[in-house]
Amino acid sequence: MNLFDQISEDIKKAMLAKDKVALDALRGIKKEFLEAKTAKGGDGELHDDKALQILQKMVKQRKESAQMYIDANRPELADDELAQCKIIEQYLPAMLSDSELAAALEQIIAQVGAQGPQDMGKVMGIATKQLAGRAEGKAISTKVRELLNK
């Protein structure tokens, strides 16, 4: 079962359980998925790799919104965003730990033959594809910069 079908099934379960927060989050996911499926230039299919990118983007948006609500002294709205964020994160693969990320990046650096900071673009191109869904782009670039400056 692909992610799109899984979300559809989970919407039904959330409706039966009368779980409003989960239902809102899942409906938001399904909306984004439907927009991606019907986007101009698409093939009418939503592959799981694209779905994971959408989910990551949604998690990032929810976290940024929650931070803005906290800064505006609106904790009740921030709590809602963070609750939806937790539901969306359930569909993402487990994130790599700092040591796992470093090991994976060292392997990519060796594979590319990167010598220093000037080769960051080569490493990032491969790393973002290989580690998609398992590490945030910002964390990848920070760790790559750190490893290449050694």
N, C-alpha and C positions, 0 to 999 in steps of 0.2 A: 504494500500500500504506500503510495507516495504521500508527500506532505499535504498536498491539496485535499486528497481524500481523507486523510487523518484529521485535518482541521474540520472538515464537514461533519465527520462522525462525532468529534468532540463538541461541536456546537449543539448537536442533538442531545448529547449527555448533559451539557451545561443547562440546556433548556429544561430538561426533565428534573434536574437537581435545583433549578431556580437559582443558579449561581450567577448573579448579575455581573460581577467583576469579570469572571471568566468569559461570560457570554459577550460582554463588550470587547474584551481583548481578542477573542476568537473571531468575532465579526469584523473587527478591524483588520485582522490578518487576512481573512477571506477576501475582503474588499481589495486589499493590496495585491493579492494573488490574482484576482479576476482582472484587475487593471493591467497587470503584467502579461496575463494570457492574451488579452485582447489588444495589447499595445501595437501601434503601427510598426510594421516590419517584423513582427513576431510570427511564429509558426503555429500559433494557437495552442501550444503546449507550454506547460510550466515545468521545467526540469528542476530536480531537487537542488542543484547547485545555485540556480537563480533564486529559488525559494529561500535558501539559507542566507543569501545576500540581503534579501528583503527583510527577513527576520532580524538580522544583525542591525540593519538600518533602523528598524522599528524599536529595537531595544535601546539603541543610542539616542533616538529621539525622545523616548520615554524618560531616560535618565537626565537628559538635558532639560526637559520640561519640568521634571521634579526639582532639579536644582534651581530653576528660575522661580518656581513656586515657593521653595524654601527661602530664597533671597527676598521674595516679596511678602514674607511672613504669612504664607497660606499653607500650613502643614496638612490640612485636610485634602487639598488638591494634590499635594505632593505624594501623600500616602496612596491615593487612587492610582497615580501614574506608576509608582513603584510596585503596587500590587499587580497591575497589568504587565509590567516589565517581567516580573517573576513568572507569570503564566507564559509569556512569549519565550522566555529563556528555556522553558522545558522542552521546546522543539529544536533547540540548538544542540550540537554535539558538545561534549565536555571541553572546556577551555584548557589549553596547555598550561602547565605550571611554568614558573620562571626558568627552572632548570631544564625542563623538557623543551621549552622554546629555544633556549640557548643551544642545546644539543642539536636540535633540528636546523637551526640557522648555521651552526658551525659546519654541519654536513653540506648545506647548500653553498656556503662560502668555499669549501674545498672543491665541490663539484664545479663551480663556476671558475675557480682559480683566482678569486678576488685577492688583491694585494693590499688595498688601503681604501680610504674614504672615497677616492675617485671612482671606485667600482660599485658604489652603493646602488646605483640604478640597475645594474645587472642582477645583483642579489635580490633587490626588492621585487623586481619583475617576477622572478621565479618563486620567491618566498610568499608573496601575496596569493599566488595561485595555489601553491601546495598547502598553505596553512589556512586557507579560506574557511571561515566558520569555526576555527579552533583557536584563533588568536586575533585580537584587534589590530588594525593597521598601525595605529599609533604605537602599540607595544612592540610590534615587529620592527618598525623603523628605529625606535629608540635602541632596541637590543642590537640591531644590525650596525648602527652607528658606533655603539659601544664596542662591539667585537672588531670592527674594522679599524678602530683607532688604537688598538693594542699594539 
